[in-house]
């Protein structure tokens, strides 16, 4: 079965074969391919002369292509002075295919237009539509609603979503000159960039939804991004099951300390037993020093860093700018959110909702 085409990915190469009795495609990690290069064998004995420990783990090739007759895959690793490339015969790849016809879990989506609606063009009531989109996609951006936050609260109250008052108050006026809210000694009231996170991970039950209603955009910067952490978790499980399992099982400490507020909570990052089937707690700025067995601490950091690298990749983010009158509402148990640094009097109003009233 000759090779039909190649599909390179960050961590692996997908090789498609022509139609036949065998698999339609097979996936091979770049590192596995590099370790099995025939160029690293003794010319007489054909024994391997390079140990995998001598190779950089996160290597990527300069080029990968199908040979002219389709009988092999040629990979240029870009590290050989003699310019030779590694050749992998199609028959050899089929014999050693350890992930034949693998159905990969896709990375988080990034097309912001798929989340976005124009309020002036809606043909159905906003409330039911928004709740349905929250359940399906985890977030919704609506353009041109207007500046009345109380009217927007009424829209969601009609869908039985209760406003949740937190230690910031009932409505957060997220602006650098805020003088009305409680506990403004945190990043949201500055003009600094805030990287991806969930809100209130230090509470036993963080608010389920957050509304961010734009009153005035920044002069420069202040763009928003959200990431589907459920899709990211499934993608990580597909790529690196031990890392996924560590993030599900190893508890870490979240600690929020402000002038008039303090909470501590210990929990794993990923919870697939939460109501609704999933909840993530993810906040680099409230992640406190945590305790773990010495032999497991570095493994947890490797797992966390791999997940962080995945969600911080802009290819896996919905990115957009909220103009005056626009709003974002998202599932705080499923989605991560962030903003870029800005200048000028940016003003968003933040409201938390949940499916049950509580204080």
ABEGO torsion letter per residue (X at the ends): XBBABBBBBAABBBBBBBBBABBABBBBBAAAAAAABAAABBAAAGBBABBAAABBAABBBABBBBBAAGABBBBBAGABAAGBBBBBBAAAAAAABABBGBBBBBBBBABAAAABBBAAABABBAAAAAAAAAAAAGBBBBBGAEABAAAAAAAAAAAGBBBBBBAAEABBBBBAABAABBGABBAAABABBBBBBBBGAABABBBABBBBBBABBBABEGBBBBBBAAAAAAAAAAABAAAAAAAAABBBBBBBBBAABBBBBBBBABBAABBGGBBBBBBAAABBBBBBBAAAAAAAAAAAAAAAAAAABAAABBBBBBBBGBBBBBBAAABBBBBBBBBEBBBBBBBBBBABBBX
